[in-house]
């Protein structure tokens, strides 16, 4: 049996935290104690940043082809260790083993290989100026940090690690306090892949301690943050108060799934259902607002409810389980508090609305129908298996409703009309819109939000540019 190291991963070694500070981890599917890991303190963050500073001068000078090869080796090792990584994500994050192994891990590998391919193509432009010529260089930013959430921890970490390292930065990663085990394993794989010490440091710890110390640190030049809007705005404010480090924010969402009457209803039911039940709706792009055209509304609602009753909840490691636990008792209670808010708003509970049996934190698939546009369950991110459904009659009406949100991360539309698809995708304010499907993520396609869903992009060439600084170099070729 392999034992995952529990220390902080700094300089390619696992070490205890200052004062032996620890985090106690719970298995959310049983409520029982799972493990104890080190919890980084402010001093430890400083130690990690110093390590990354030492590594930066050599890493940025490492040939792009060597960086490419190391990223590809890490991809190979993640593939080889997929079963263990998926088990770890199931044990502490409650993610279904088959989702982690079948989606999160392949997505992580795809991103590593995609950005490995970019490592030797981070080029600038040649420009003509009246004085002679100029060119631009895309240079690494320096010591950067990634602060990641608990809902897809490995995949989101790799979305940041792969382009950061391809571009020549060094990276301090703060793993989520509820589920840091993937990061402990990732540290081992970083060493096995052959990355020099300090290129990647991985620290578990509390957001209010370790995350806050990263925000405050004056030697960190950039933070790529994925998490809640509340914490994202704190990080941005701290950057403004300290060293104006660059900040990119991937925050929450309240994604609309819009079903027009001409859509293939069976297909729309499949994707709209997946959009709010995948990982128990603990997904930033969850399709948590479902707008259905009035002529097919009753039919959709009836079938949507029938399909959602099929979930089998239990141990996320087991193949028969289709619904894992909510990450924590706190999150479960938060989701259930929205059931009361839904009832108070006058909406009708279609199904669910309760905790499910078992010692872990299980919540039934829940949906309200006839939800008013102003209801808190139509406006606030629940981050659970919780759908708010409402009818609409016209295209203009549903576009206005979809855009009536503080968030702008994702949207899905379902229609057989190509012209309508073009019109609606253009009109909707979201960083990602899918047509006749929900929620795909691809390594070559930029991903991120508009409005209060944040700014900056993960994945795609746009993400690579986020991890570089551009420098203009100008030559005077004229005689004086
Ligand atoms: P969170 O904001 O509570 O925590 C995210 C990370 O920030 C964790 O590592 C946490 O330890 C850290 N943190 C907490 N307080 C901090 C502080 N004061 N300073 C610095 N760091 C701090 O979010 P969460 O509950 O872990 O994740 C759920 C949220 O993440 C949801 O809102 C979801 O929509 C969002 N999310 C967004 C995306 C996206 O790509 N847009 C992807 C996944 C999740």
Boltz pocket constraint, residues with backbone or C-beta under 6 A from the ligand:
constraints:
  - pocket:
      binder: B
      contacts: [[A, 147], [A, 148], [A, 149], [A, 150], [A, 151], [A, 152], [A, 156], [A, 174], [A, 175], [A, 176], [A, 177], [A, 205], [A, 206], [A, 207], [A, 208], [A, 210], [A, 211], [A, 212], [A, 215], [A, 226], [A, 227], [A, 228], [A, 229], [A, 231], [A, 232], [A, 234], [A, 235], [A, 249], [A, 250], [A, 251], [A, 252], [A, 253], [A, 283], [A, 284], [A, 285], [A, 381], [A, 383], [A, 409], [A, 448], [A, 449], [A, 453]]
      max_distance: 6.0
